[in-house]
Amino acid sequence: MSMDAINRVLLLDAQGNPTDRHLLVDSSDWNEIELFSSEVYMPYTVSPLGRQIKPKSVLRAAGIGGFTLSRFNYGIGVHIDDFSPESGTGMVLTTIRGSARHWADREKFSDTGVGETFLVDNSRSGYWVDFDPQHLQVNLCFQHDMLADLYERWYGAPADERLWKGQVKFGGPQSSWMALLEYACRCVIEMPEQTEHGPLGKHLEELIGMHMLMQWRGALGQESFQSVPRLAPVQVRRAEEFMRQHAQDAPTLTTVASAIHVSVRSLNRAFAEFRGYTPMEFLREERLRGVRGALMAAPFGSTVAAIAAQWGYSNFGLFAVNYKRKFGESPSQTLHRLRIH
């Protein structure tokens, strides 16, 4: 597989000309390097390996939606540890040149060579790494909360905390991950503004994030995404909760969508995909169940018309037909059979 865009990203523009647009640091000053590295990644401690102690570090970075894509090397062998968990971030480290040794603890490690990738959530997992003098990395830095939200949106529930503590080696020169990274890098080169600030960046953010989540799930021994039941995303469950709470008010679809901050079109599409019915069909069922509960708890002397009116029903004939179809008895039968005397 070609790694042309990965090799050129943040170095050359779309016309193949050298660019300093993404250059953050080109220095042999440890303090200057540390300052910029902390801004792109997170605070950590770095120390030289071997006899050469003066770095020649180059760091370049750009945004891909919520990810930060970076290209960096120290120019010498280094050991990095004490990554700050308080920053709430993690890294996807892809080796482009040289090699790296990633440590999960003092006795377990994984080596990555050219085209191989290591994934770690530094906010949840201890980690340190050694880079050889020839190393060159193209990395992605992410916020834990961004991936946690993505996981819950697609899988319908928060991730098992063990997932975030896992450290995963994956990829390879011919892997789908490298093809995805190549595509993302090509977008950065050809359309930097749209990739960093536009919808293209959000699209890439979701593609990259889902690939990472599947790697984590596989390492945890969970089934592949394709075999997981399509659990409803957060916006569907929030809409349902809102309609349950406000069923007596008979909110419109626009009101429901506005309350959970999505468009009517998106909400209809999500219900169709994950529920097989419309939001208004769900609301109708909730309203009928609400009326039934009111009829069952009604004191002596209550009437069906009065209770139905409290729930916003004005066409009592249509209401009675729908009620009997749902519960197999008329509203008056429910009232007279179960009312409180």
N, C-alpha and C positions, 0 to 999 in steps of 0.2 A: 504494500500500500504506500502511496505517495505521502511524504511528510513535508511537502514543499511549503504549505501555508504555515505549518507549525514552526518550521525552521526560519521563516521570514517574519512571523508575526511580531509586531512592536518594533521591528527594525526598518522595514521598507513600507512605503505607501502603495496604493493600488497601481501606480505606474512603475513600480519597481525602484523608486528612488529612496535613498536613505532618509530617515525622518527621526527627529528628536522629539516629536509630539508626545511620546509616551515615556520619555526618559525622566526618571526621578533622581537617580544618583549614579555617578561614575567617580569613584573615590577610593582612596587608600586610608581614609580616616575612619577608625572604628566607631567613633561617636556619631559621625555623620551617617554612616551606614546603618547603625542601630536606630537612629531617629526615623529614617525613612522606612526601614523594615518594620518597625513597630506600627507605623501608620498603615502599611499595606497588609500586614499579617496580624501580629499581636506582639506584645512585649515578650521577649525571650532572651536567653543568654547564649552567646556564641564564643567559642574559643578555637584557636588554630590547632591543627594537627600537623605533626612533623616539624621540620627545622624552620621552614619559612613561616614567619609570623605576620608579615605585612600583607594585607589583602590588596587586591585590585578588583573591587566589586562593582558590578553594573546591575542596576535594578530598573526595569521598565514595567509599567502597569497600565491597564485600561479596564473599564467596566463591561460586563456582559449581564445586563439586568442587575440582579442582586449579587452576582458573583464579581470578584475582582480577579482578572486574568493577569498573571505576572510572569516575567522572564528574568531570571537572575542567576548569578554565579558570584562566588567570592574570590575566584582566582587562585585560591589555595585550598588545601584540605581543611575542613572545619568540623567541629562537634557542636550541635545545637541542642539545648534542653531548656528546662524551666519555662515552657510555653505557658502563657497566662490563661488559666481557665476563666477568669473573670471577664475576659473580653467577649466570651460567648461565641467564639468562632472555631472553624475547623479548616482543614486543607486537603486538597487533592493534588498530590505531588507527582508529576510526570517527568521522568528522566529523559533528556534529549541527547545528552553527551555525558560520558563518564559513567559513574555508578554511585549509588547511595545505599546505606545500610540503615534500616528503620527499626528502632527498638520498641517493643511493647512492654518489656520489663528487662531486668538485668540478665535474663537467661534466654529470652526469645527474641528473634530478629528476622527480618525479611530483607533480602537484597533486591534492588531494582536496577536493571540495566536499561539500555536504550529502548524506548517505547513502552516501558512498564510503569505502572502507576500504584501509588499507595494512598489510601484514604483514611483519615483520622479526624474525629471530632475532639478538638483540644479542650472544649468546655466540659467534656465528660470522661476523657481518657488521658492517662499519663503517656507521654511520648517523648522520644528524643531521636536524633538522626545524625549520622556521620556522612559527609560528602567528600569524595576523593578530589584531588587537585584539578582534575579535568571536568568536574561536574558542570552541567548546565541544566536548569530546571525550567519547565513551563508549568506553572501551578495555577490552581483556582482556590481562592479563599472564599468562605461562605459564612453566613450567620446561622447558628444552630436553629434559631426560631423560624427562619425562612424555610428550612427543610422540614422542621417539625410541623409547620402549617401545611406544607405540601403533602406530607405523609397523611395527615388527618383528612385532608380534603379528598384524597384519592382512595384511601383505605377505610375511611369512615370511623376511625378511632385513633387515639394517640398511639404512638409506637411503643413497643416494649422497650423499657429503659436499657435492656441489655444490648439492643441494636446499636445505640449511640456509643456504647463502650467498646464495640468491636473495631478492630483495625484490619483493613482489608487490602491485600495486594491483588491487582487485577490488570486487565488490559493485555498489551503485547503488540508488536508491530502490525499484525494483521487483524486486530480485534475491532469490534464495533465501537468500543470506546475511542480508539485512536481515529476512526473514521469520523466520529462525532466531534472530537476535538479539532480535527483538521477542518471540518466544516465551520465550526465556531470561529476558528482563527481566520479562515478566509473571509467570514463576515466582518470581523474586526478590521481586517485590512481594507476591504472594499467599501464597507459602510459603517465607519466608526461611530458616527453620531447616532444612527438608528439602532446600532447594537448596544450602545451604552445607555441611551435615553428613550428610545422608541419601543414600539410593540415587538420589533424583531428581537430585542434584548430580552423581553419578557417571555417570548416563545422559546428562545434558547435556554433561558433560565429553567423553564419547566422540563425541557428535554434533558438537559444535563442533570438536573436534580432528580428526576425519575430514574435515570440510569444509575446514579449513585445509590439511591434507595434500594434498587433491585440488587445491587452488589452487596449491600449491607444485609438485606433479607436472606440472600443466598448464603452468606457467611454464618448467619444465625441458624441456618437449617430450616428456614421457612420455605413454603412453596413459592414457585415463581408467580409473578404478578398475573400472568395469563390465567392461572388456575384459581386465583382468589375471587370469591364472590364479589360482584360489583356493589360494594356497600355505598350507601348514599353519602355524597359529600356534605360538607358543613352547611352550605347554603340551603340545602334541602331540609336538613334537620332543624335549622334555625327557623325556616319558614313554617314548618309544621308546629314547632313550639309556639311561635307567634300566633298562629291560627287557633291553636288550642286555647290559649289565654284570652283571645279576643273573639272567639266564635260567636258570642252573644251579640257582638257589635256588627257582625256581618261585614268585615272589611273587604274592600275591593282588591282585585289583583294588584293594582298599582300601589295601594297602601301597603300590602304585604311586601312587595318587591322593594319599595322605598325603605321600609322598616329594617330590612336586612342588607340594604345597600347593594342590590344587584338590579339589573334591568329585567323588565317583564319578559322579554324574549329569552334571556338566560335562565330565568326561573322556570318558565314553561319547558324549555329544552331539558333542563336537569330533571324535572319531575318525569317527563316522558321517558328519559333514558334510564333513570334509576328506580322509578316507582311504577311506570306503566299507566299512569293516570295524570290528570291535570291538577294544579293546586286548588282550583275551585271545586273539583270533585272531592278532594280531601276535606275542604272546608264544609261542603254540604254534608258529608258524613259526620263530621264533628258537631255540626249544628243539630243534626237529628239526634245524635247521642246525648247532646246537652239538653234538648227538650225532653227526651225520654227520662233523663235523670230528674228533671224538674217535675215532670208528671208523677214520677214514683214517690217524690218527697212532698208533693203538694198537700196542704192541709184541707180539711173538710170544707166544702163550699167553693173550692177553686173550680175554674172552668178551663176547658181546653183552649178556647179562644183567647182568654186572658193570658195564659201561659205562652201560647204560640206568639201572641203579640209582643210579649216581653223579649222574645228571641228574634223579633224583627220580621215575623211572617205576616204578610197581609193577604195573600191568596190562600185561604184556609182549605179550599178544595184540593189544590195542588199539593199543599203541605200534607194533608191526610193521605193522599195517594202515595206519596213518596215515603211517608212514615210506615204505612202498612206494608209496602214492598220491602222495606228494610227490616222490620221487626215481626212481620207476620200477624199483626193485630192493629186495630185502629187506635188512635190516640185516646179516645174515650174509654176503650177497653182497658188500656194501661192505667188511666186515671182511676176508674172505678174499682179495678182489681187490686191496685197497690197503694192507693192513697192512704194517708194517715188519718184515722178517725178521731 
